[in-house]
Amino acid sequence: MTPRLGFLGVGWIGRDRMKAVADSGLADVAVVADASPDAAAEAAGEVGAAVGTADDVLGGGLDGVVIATPSALHAEQAIRALDNGMAVFCQKPLGRTAAECADVVEAARRADRLLGVDLSYRHLAATQALREQLPSLGDVYAADLVFHNAYGPDKPWFRDPALSGGGCVIDLGIHLVDLALWLLDAPKVDAVTSRLYAGGRPLDGRTDVVEDYAVARIDLATGGVLTLACSWNLPAGQEAQIGATFYGTGGAVSLANVGGSFYDFRADRHDGTTRTTLVEPPDAWGGRAAVEWTRRLAAGDRFDAAAEELVDVARVLDGVYGR
């Protein structure tokens, strides 16, 4: 079948994902809605879709919904769409807490509908190269992961804890946690410790502001350990520093952004003092997660128990936040 989709929220990410799906030819973009009528009309005009309201998109009658609204709305909107019989692809985070994420996953299970989240870094060619190499590393006992953004979010709701669920960790760190757990085949997490900062000062339990710098340690039941750091507005000397290195008893593999880019990544294998390049740019990966979800929807896929991994990631984030 050719699914009919609604897009709710067409800021730059929502619009980018809409264009990727439309260009794939795998689905028809039927309805577009946004809090800004002008943005909705402009986006709809690009793909020949109707302009509607959130009720039009979420109320049923479509095969799937793509949600790219502020984080506080994700769980409620996803559950409504699922309860109305539609598959859902949602921007991260799926929910502000593990409890919200679990509610959405249960709604997808109950409705037997496909649920996807835009954890887009899984779909880099560099990440796929790491996934292929990991079995040859022996016992993977450590990983170091970073995501430093020299800029910060441009919308005020990102810095409101009630609306966002957190700061740089839930915005950027979520990708690091997801990558590590996904690449390592969902190991059990034994413990999470962290230190969060805002404006250079430790938060020390404050809940009225969000963090702009964070470090965390995640202890795995395998005996392995993950260390991660992420930030907004860090004086990084470049636009972004993004990377992940996995160390095993038989070697290491890494992915890293190139030249401070948000979009260009390379992957390497490390053996002693030798480095072998596995993947280099270019790689047009931005809309791949949305297109893959659309492909699965068109193929008739329904609920996938792998969605439980979304809750596992959210539990680690809850641990980072101490909640």
C-alpha positions as CSV (number, residue, x, y, z in Angstrom):
1,M,0.0,0.0,0.0
2,T,1.0,3.7,-0.3
3,P,0.4,5.1,3.2
4,R,-1.3,8.5,3.6
5,L,0.6,10.5,6.2
6,G,0.0,13.6,8.3
7,F,2.8,15.9,9.5
8,L,2.4,17.7,12.8
9,G,5.0,20.4,13.3
10,V,7.0,21.6,10.3
11,G,9.9,23.5,11.8
12,W,13.2,22.8,10.1
13,I,13.4,19.2,11.3
14,G,9.8,18.4,10.6
15,R,10.0,20.0,7.2
16,D,13.3,18.2,6.4
17,R,11.8,14.8,7.3
18,M,8.6,15.6,5.3
19,K,10.7,16.4,2.2
20,A,12.8,13.2,2.7
21,V,9.6,11.1,2.9
22,A,7.9,12.8,0.0
23,D,11.1,12.4,-2.2
24,S,11.2,8.7,-1.4
25,G,7.9,8.1,-3.1
26,L,7.0,5.6,-0.4
27,A,4.0,7.6,1.0
28,D,1.6,10.4,0.2
29,V,1.8,13.5,2.4
30,A,-1.9,14.2,2.9
31,V,-2.1,16.8,5.7
32,V,0.3,19.3,7.3
33,A,-0.4,21.1,10.5
34,D,1.7,23.5,12.6
35,A,1.2,26.1,15.3
36,S,2.3,28.7,12.6
37,P,-0.4,28.8,9.9
38,D,2.1,30.4,7.5
39,A,4.7,27.6,8.1
40,A,2.0,24.9,7.5
41,A,0.8,26.5,4.3
42,E,4.3,26.9,2.9
43,A,5.3,23.3,3.8
44,A,2.1,21.9,2.4
45,G,2.5,23.8,-0.8
46,E,5.9,22.1,-1.3
47,V,4.3,18.6,-1.4
48,G,0.8,19.3,-2.6
49,A,-0.8,18.5,0.8
50,A,-3.8,20.0,2.5
51,V,-3.3,22.3,5.4
52,G,-5.1,21.1,8.6
53,T,-5.2,21.4,12.3
54,A,-3.7,19.1,15.0
55,D,-7.1,17.5,15.3
56,D,-7.1,16.8,11.6
57,V,-3.8,15.0,11.8
58,L,-4.4,13.2,15.1
59,G,-8.1,12.4,14.8
60,G,-7.8,9.3,12.6
61,G,-8.3,8.6,8.9
62,L,-4.6,8.5,8.0
63,D,-2.2,5.6,8.0
64,G,0.5,7.4,10.0
65,V,1.6,10.6,11.7
66,V,5.0,12.2,11.9
67,I,5.3,14.4,15.0
68,A,7.8,17.2,15.3
69,T,6.3,19.4,18.0
70,P,7.8,20.6,21.3
71,S,8.8,17.7,23.6
72,A,6.1,18.2,26.2
73,L,3.5,17.3,23.6
74,H,5.1,14.2,22.1
75,A,3.7,11.5,24.4
76,E,0.2,12.9,24.5
77,Q,0.0,13.4,20.7
78,A,1.6,10.0,20.0
79,I,-0.8,8.2,22.2
80,R,-3.8,10.0,20.7
81,A,-2.6,9.0,17.2
82,L,-2.0,5.4,18.2
83,D,-5.4,5.1,19.9
84,N,-6.9,6.4,16.7
85,G,-5.3,3.5,14.7
86,M,-2.4,5.3,13.2
87,A,1.3,4.5,13.2
88,V,3.6,7.1,14.7
89,F,7.1,8.5,13.9
90,C,8.1,11.0,16.5
91,Q,11.0,13.3,17.0
92,K,13.2,12.5,20.0
93,P,12.5,12.4,22.9
94,L,9.4,10.3,22.7
95,G,8.6,11.4,26.2
96,R,10.2,13.6,28.9
97,T,10.6,10.6,31.3
98,A,10.7,6.9,31.1
99,A,7.2,6.7,32.4
100,E,5.9,8.8,29.5
101,C,7.9,6.7,27.0
102,A,6.5,3.5,28.5
103,D,2.9,4.8,28.1
104,V,3.5,5.5,24.4
105,V,5.1,2.1,23.8
106,E,2.2,0.4,25.6
107,A,-0.3,2.4,23.4
108,A,1.6,1.2,20.3
109,R,1.4,-2.4,21.6
110,R,-2.3,-2.1,22.4
111,A,-3.0,-0.6,18.9
112,D,-0.6,-3.0,17.1
113,R,0.8,0.0,15.2
114,L,4.4,0.7,14.1
115,L,6.2,3.2,16.4
116,G,9.4,4.9,15.4
117,V,11.6,7.7,16.9
118,D,14.0,9.9,15.0
119,L,17.2,8.5,16.6
120,S,18.9,9.4,13.3
121,Y,22.5,8.7,14.2
122,R,21.8,5.0,14.0
123,H,21.5,5.5,10.3
124,L,24.9,7.1,9.5
125,A,27.0,5.0,7.2
126,A,29.7,5.5,9.9
127,T,27.5,3.9,12.5
128,Q,26.7,1.0,10.3
129,A,30.4,0.4,9.8
130,L,30.9,0.4,13.6
131,R,28.1,-2.1,13.9
132,E,29.7,-4.4,11.4
133,Q,33.1,-4.2,13.1
134,L,32.1,-4.6,16.8
135,P,31.9,-8.4,16.8
136,S,35.6,-8.5,15.8
137,L,36.7,-6.5,18.7
138,G,36.5,-9.3,21.3
139,D,35.0,-8.2,24.6
140,V,34.0,-4.5,24.4
141,Y,34.6,-3.1,27.9
142,A,34.5,0.6,27.5
143,A,33.1,3.4,25.3
144,D,33.7,7.2,25.3
145,L,30.9,9.3,23.8
146,V,30.7,13.1,23.3
147,F,28.2,15.6,21.7
148,H,29.2,19.2,22.2
149,N,27.2,21.9,20.3
150,A,28.8,25.3,20.2
151,Y,25.3,26.7,19.7
152,G,22.2,26.4,21.9
153,P,18.6,25.8,21.1
154,D,16.8,28.8,19.5
155,K,13.3,28.3,21.1
156,P,12.6,29.2,24.7
157,W,10.8,26.0,25.5
158,F,14.0,24.0,25.3
159,R,15.2,25.8,28.5
160,D,12.0,25.3,30.4
161,P,12.3,22.0,32.4
162,A,8.5,21.4,32.4
163,L,8.3,21.7,28.6
164,S,11.6,20.0,27.6
165,G,12.2,17.4,30.3
166,G,15.8,18.6,30.6
167,G,18.6,20.3,28.8
168,C,21.5,19.1,26.7
169,V,21.2,15.5,28.0
170,I,17.7,14.9,26.7
171,D,18.5,16.9,23.5
172,L,21.9,15.6,22.6
173,G,22.9,13.0,25.2
174,I,19.9,10.8,24.2
175,H,21.7,10.1,20.9
176,L,24.8,9.0,22.7
177,V,23.0,6.7,25.1
178,D,20.9,5.2,22.3
179,L,23.9,4.6,20.1
180,A,25.9,2.8,22.8
181,L,23.0,0.6,23.9
182,W,21.9,-0.2,20.4
183,L,25.4,-1.0,19.1
184,L,26.1,-3.2,22.2
185,D,22.8,-5.1,21.7
186,A,20.9,-3.6,24.7
187,P,23.0,-4.6,27.7
188,K,21.5,-4.3,31.1
189,V,22.5,-1.1,33.0
190,D,23.6,-1.6,36.6
191,A,24.2,2.0,37.7
192,V,24.2,5.6,36.4
193,T,26.1,8.5,38.0
194,S,26.4,12.1,36.7
195,R,27.2,15.7,37.2
196,L,25.1,18.5,35.6
197,Y,26.0,22.1,35.2
198,A,24.2,25.3,34.1
199,G,26.3,28.4,33.3
200,G,29.4,26.7,34.7
201,R,27.9,25.9,38.1
202,P,26.7,22.5,39.3
203,L,23.0,22.2,39.4
204,D,23.1,20.2,42.7
205,G,19.5,19.1,42.5
206,R,17.9,22.2,41.2
207,T,14.9,21.6,39.0
208,D,14.0,25.1,37.9
209,V,16.7,25.3,35.3
210,V,18.1,22.9,32.7
211,E,21.7,21.8,32.3
212,D,23.9,23.1,29.5
213,Y,26.9,20.7,30.3
214,A,26.8,17.2,31.6
215,V,29.1,14.2,32.3
216,A,27.8,10.8,33.1
217,R,29.1,7.3,33.8
218,I,27.0,4.2,32.9
219,D,28.0,0.9,34.4
220,L,26.8,-2.2,32.5
221,A,26.0,-5.6,33.8
222,T,28.6,-7.0,31.4
223,G,31.3,-5.2,33.5
224,G,31.7,-2.6,30.8
225,V,31.5,1.2,31.3
226,L,30.2,4.0,29.2
227,T,31.3,7.6,29.7
228,L,29.6,10.5,28.0
229,A,29.7,14.3,27.9
230,C,27.4,16.7,26.1
231,S,26.8,20.4,26.1
232,W,25.2,23.5,24.6
233,N,27.1,26.7,23.9
234,L,30.5,25.2,24.7
235,P,33.5,27.1,23.4
236,A,34.6,24.1,21.4
237,G,36.6,26.0,18.8
238,Q,34.3,24.6,16.1
239,E,30.6,24.2,15.5
240,A,30.3,20.7,17.0
241,Q,32.3,17.9,18.5
242,I,30.5,14.6,18.1
243,G,32.1,11.2,18.5
244,A,31.9,7.7,19.9
245,T,34.8,5.3,20.5
246,F,34.3,1.6,21.5
247,Y,37.3,-0.3,23.1
248,G,37.5,-4.1,23.0
249,T,40.1,-6.6,23.9
250,G,40.8,-7.0,20.2
251,G,40.9,-3.4,19.0
252,A,38.7,-0.3,18.9
253,V,36.4,1.5,16.5
254,S,35.3,5.1,16.4
255,L,33.0,7.5,14.6
256,A,33.7,11.3,14.6
257,N,32.4,14.4,12.9
258,V,34.7,15.9,10.4
259,G,35.9,19.5,10.6
260,G,33.3,20.4,13.3
261,S,30.4,19.5,10.9
262,F,27.0,18.5,12.2
263,Y,26.6,16.4,9.1
264,D,29.9,14.8,7.9
265,F,31.2,11.7,9.7
266,R,34.0,9.2,9.4
267,A,34.5,5.8,10.9
268,D,37.8,4.2,11.7
269,R,39.2,1.0,13.2
270,H,42.1,1.2,15.6
271,D,44.6,-1.6,16.2
272,G,47.5,-0.6,18.4
273,T,49.0,2.5,16.7
274,T,47.4,1.8,13.4
275,R,44.2,3.5,12.1
276,T,42.2,2.2,9.2
277,T,39.5,4.4,7.7
278,L,36.2,2.5,7.2
279,V,33.8,5.3,6.0
280,E,34.3,8.9,4.9
281,P,31.9,11.7,3.9
282,P,29.7,12.4,2.0
283,D,26.7,10.6,3.4
284,A,23.2,12.0,3.1
285,W,21.7,10.5,6.2
286,G,19.4,13.2,7.6
287,G,16.0,11.7,6.7
288,R,16.9,8.0,6.6
289,A,15.2,7.1,9.9
290,A,11.9,8.7,8.7
291,V,12.2,7.0,5.3
292,E,12.9,3.6,6.9
293,W,9.9,3.9,9.1
294,T,7.8,4.8,6.1
295,R,9.2,1.8,4.1
296,R,8.2,-0.5,7.0
297,L,4.8,1.1,7.2
298,A,4.2,0.6,3.5
299,A,5.3,-3.0,3.8
300,G,2.6,-3.6,6.4
301,D,4.7,-3.7,9.5
302,R,2.9,-3.3,12.8
303,F,4.1,-3.1,16.4
304,D,7.7,-4.1,16.9
305,A,8.8,-5.2,20.4
306,A,12.2,-3.4,19.7
307,A,10.3,-0.2,20.7
308,E,11.0,-1.3,24.3
309,E,14.6,-0.1,23.7
310,L,13.2,3.4,23.7
311,V,12.1,3.0,27.3
312,D,15.5,1.5,28.2
313,V,17.2,4.7,26.9
314,A,14.8,6.9,28.8
315,R,15.5,5.0,32.0
316,V,19.2,5.8,31.6
317,L,18.3,9.5,31.0
318,D,16.2,9.4,34.2
319,G,19.3,8.1,36.0
320,V,21.4,10.9,34.6
321,Y,18.8,13.3,36.0
322,G,18.5,11.5,39.3
323,R,14.8,10.9,39.0
